[in-house]
Each structure stands twice: as structure tokens, then as C-alpha cells.
Amino acid sequence: MKMGLTAGSTGTKAADTGLEINRENETDRVIALAGNPNVGKSTVFNELTGLNQHTGNWPGKTVTNAQGKYTHQGREYILVDIPGTYSLMAHSAEEQVARDFICFGDADAVVVVCDATCLERNLNLVLQTIEITDHVIVCVNLMDEAEKKHIHIDFAQLEENLGVPVVGTSARSRKGLDQLVETIAEVSTYQKHSEPIRIHYTEAIEQAIGMVEPVVSQKISGNLNTRWISLKLIDEDETLLQSLDEYLGFSVAQDEEVSRAIQQARDFLQQQDISESKLKDLIVSCIVMVAEGACQNVLSYDSENYNARDRKIDKWLTSKWTGIPIMLLLLAVIFWLTITGANYPSQLLSQGLFWVQDRLTDFFTWLGTPEWVHGVLVLGVYRVLAWVVSVMLPPMAIFFPLFTLLEDLGYLPRVAFNLDKHFKKCCACGKQALTMCMGFGCNAAGVVGARIIDSPRERLIAIVTNNFVPCNGRFAPSAKGQRRTWPRLITTDCADRQRGLRRPIRFGGSGFAAVPGVLEPSTTRDIDLHPKAPGLSGRFALLFCPTFPLFPAASLSNTPVVSPIPQSCDPPAVSVVR
């Protein structure tokens, strides 16, 4: 089996093509890779295609469609890593992208990645996907985590209960991936036929579906499941219906016969005392009940307290009395390491880069170039580059690996959980705490990270207010200036900003309505330094290898480092906060 990527196989503009898939040959197969956030979906994608995409522990990290190819038995498979979603009843833009690709992407097979440590909850997405297509493969990932917690899964029984192929994997160590590739080949080439389980709703809902489905089946042809489409027409899922209209090229709901059947079904549900909100609740309840039934005789535990350690950790990290102090302590340590640890590397970089500037000046003088050329290239372009690199690179090289370490350990969602109540008082979202922390490293990263916020209104608030967070390039001079103006700052500016933030920020329009949802802390993870996890081990190397020798060297002498650059060059004074 040959795996790998080229610019032609993935397309350098994969993130901009949306649902557009370029098949080079008619025999190419398109495979959708779906799953809940934080189940190792992107890791499976990386191992199969070789694409080193960022894999984080914060739900909703993958926000664009990434495409990659691998070859198996002479056939090309296009693997599409779509954003993580808990449900096909989507609210956020990322979840809508995931849902639309599963529904209308014409994939030859859909691989739904599940977390082995919380399988029952992950089956909700599996069941909703099965309603749309029969070509579903369930990939139960993180089996290594399940083994640590002594969770045993009967894959044969689970496959029998669901009626679709089930494969257990541990993507970080590549266990089970060969079997997954074989199963994908069998399902996508229609060599393996599946008879998936069907969700049976309440009698009233089933009768309502029966009123609409015969009419819809006459209007829609192709691979779309008319039973599922009929349910969504009754449910009035506006975003899905809009995507359906774009896919079909016409509005199904506006058809006279379909509209009449939908109204008849809704009137019938009203007679049964089933309102629109109650209908949604009943649909979700039925899916959850079927998921619980599918897990019967599948899961077994050596101990009922298999998650006792996680509960103890969460008791401390999210407690009302200890959660905030621990959070403040960890963030303070990170900021202290960033500020103090970046001083000496900044001095060394400043010396080295401005030493090169002197040599460039000598070189241009030897060439006899005009003064304006030397001024533009050396004193302009190169000097600005030297300033930026010497001041900003060391703090970023320390802050982001530390911040990513907290991400991989699963602590960042708990930061958002702890601060959600406080941010709600400012009409914001707890997830904004993460984007603000990223803003301390770089405001651009904080603004881009705001995409994890579901509500458009709260996302806009996060983007606008993130610019007030002092990044590492502004932190030192800002702190130095605030020490001089602190009394006036407290009495005037801070008070005004506090009053302004506590006012509801109104952006108007129904498009900025609040989005319901649940803020879910992800499972805590152990640090894995296995060679198959280059992301985390590389971060440790990036963090400690360049900086560890610098701390002893800096402590050998307390004398300031004097730059050998002539005064005429005006090297930047690196601000030191002590």
C-alpha cells in the first residue's frame, strides 16, 4: 500500500475549494472523514495521507475541509477531513460545513471516527449518518486510551447491532489502520453490502413522515434518502433546506404538492400536541435511545470507577474554589516563563542580527552602492526584520509550545468552562478566554482562533475585543508604560472600559441571535512522547532544546549584555520586565 501527498493530490487551495472535489480518474473514490471533535479524526487523516495537519485537544479545532490522497491496490482514494461535529442538527458554520458534505458531497463512503472511551455518546452522529447513507464505516479510535481505563469493546457485537462495518484503531501507533483501509476499499467499491439499523421514532412522527415521503420521492431522485429529507422538511431545518435547494437547483419545500403534504403533517403533529420544539426533543430522544440500545452487550469494564481519575482531576480543575486559582497560577507561570525566558535569547539575536547588519554595510560600501540603496535595503528592510525577529521570536518560541502543551493535556476547555459564567456577564462566551490567551502570543492567531465560537454575535465580539490584548511584541512596553500611569489608568480608563464591556454589545439583526449549545470539557490526556506523535515531542524539543542552555548561561553573570553595534546603527533596546 502506497501513501503520500503531493501538491497535485491535495491541491494547495484545498481550504478554499469548499465541497469541490477534483477526481483525476473516474475510478477515484471520495471518502468523507467525520466524527465528534477531539476523537483523533485529524490524526487518522494524517496517518493515512501523510498530511501533517494540526491536531489539538480543543473541540472544533479543524475548521476547514482538508483533502489528501492515498493509494491502495492501484486505486486512488481522496480523503476529506471535514470539521468535527456532534450532530447533523448543526448550529455553527463549521458544523454546517460538515453536515452539508456528508449529505451532498456525493462521497463513496463515510468514515465516522468515534472515541472508544465514550462510545455511546459518539454513536449519536453515527446513527444520524446512517439515516443519510448506507455506506458508513465506524472507526472506534483511541483504543489505547480505552485500554488504560480497562474498557473492553466487543466489535463483532457492535457491528451486528449497527449493521455497518466497525474497525478498532489507535491512530497514534497505527494499530488497526491497515484493516480500516481494507474496509474502506470494500465499502467504497460496493464489494461489501450493509444493512444498517434504522431509527424508529414515535408513532406520531412516523405517521407524519409517511404523509410527506411519498410526495418527496416523486420530486427527488438520486442518492438522497427521501425518508430523512421528509423528516427535515417537517422539522423546518432552515440551513439544511437552503443547502438542499442549492444542491437540487430548485426548492422542494416550495413545490405545491410537497408544501401541502408538509402542512398536513404539521397539522397532524399539532393535533397530537407535538409542537416544533417538542418535535426536535423527541427526535433527539429517539436517537439517544437507539444509541443506548446499540451499546448493550458491547461495553464491559474491569471496574465501575474507570473514570475516577478524570473525575478527581476535574473536581480540582473546575471547582468553584480551586478552579480559578489553579488557572491563574498556570497562566501566570506561562507568562513569567515567556517574559523572563525571552530576555537573554532576544539579546543574543539582537547582537547577532545587528552584527550581520554591520557586515552588510561593509559589503555595500565595498561595492560602492549609492547611499539611498544602502538606506532602503540595509537600514530599512533588514533593520526592521532584525527588530521584529529579535523582539518577537523568542517570546513566541516559548509561549506557543507551552500553550499547546496545555491544549494537548486537555486543560484549555476547562479554562473556557471556568470563565464562561464571567464572560456571560459581559455578553461574551467562555471560549473567548482561549482566543484572548492566544492573543498574548499573537493577535492574529487570536482572531483566527475565534472561529471556534459558535454564535456569530459572540464570534464578532471576540474578534473586535481581541485587538485590545497586548501581544508579546507590545506586552513589555505596555507594562512599562502602565507602571508610570497606573493610578490614572485605574481611576479613568479601566473604569470606562469596564462599564463599556458590561453593557450589552448590540450588533443587531436576526443573524446575530444567540446559539444554544453545551460547553463540554474534553477528556484529559496523558503526555505521549511516543515517536509516532511528532507533534508533541517536537513541541518539547522546540521548547527545551533551544532555551534550556540559555538559562544557565544567563545566570553565570548579572552584567548586562552590551551590543557591539555602533551607535549610528541604533539597535533596538530590548525591553526587560523584571
Secondary structure, 3 states (H helix, E strand, C coil): CEECCCHHHHCCCHHHCCCCCCCCCCCCEEEEEEECCCCCHHHHHHHHHCCCCCCCCCCCCCCCCEEEEEEECCEEEEEEECCCCCCCCCCCHHHHHHHHHHHHCCCCEEEEEEEHHHHHHHHHHHHHHHHHCCCEEEEEECHHHHHHCCEEECHHHHHHHHCCCEEECEHHHCECHHHHHHHHHHHHCCCCCCCCCCCCCCHHHHHHHHHHHHHHHHHCCCCCCHHHHHHHHHHCCHHHHHHHHHHHCCCCCCCHHHHHHHHHHHHHHHHCCCCHHHHHHHHHHHHHHHHHHHCCCCEEECCCCCCHHHHHHHHHHCCCCCHHHHHHHHHHHHHHHHHHHCHHHHHHHHHHHHHHHHHHHHHHHHHCCCHHHHHHHHHHHHHHHHHHHHHHHHHHHHHHHHHHHHHHCCCHHHHHHHHHHHHHCCCCCCCHHHHHHHHHHCHHHHHHHHHHCCCHHHHHHHHHHHHHCCCHHHHHHHHHHHHHHHHHHHHHHHHHHHHHHHCCCCCCCHHHCCCCCCCCCCCCCCCCCCCCCHHHHHHHHHHHCCCCCHHHHHHCCCCCCCCCCCHHHCCCCCCCCC
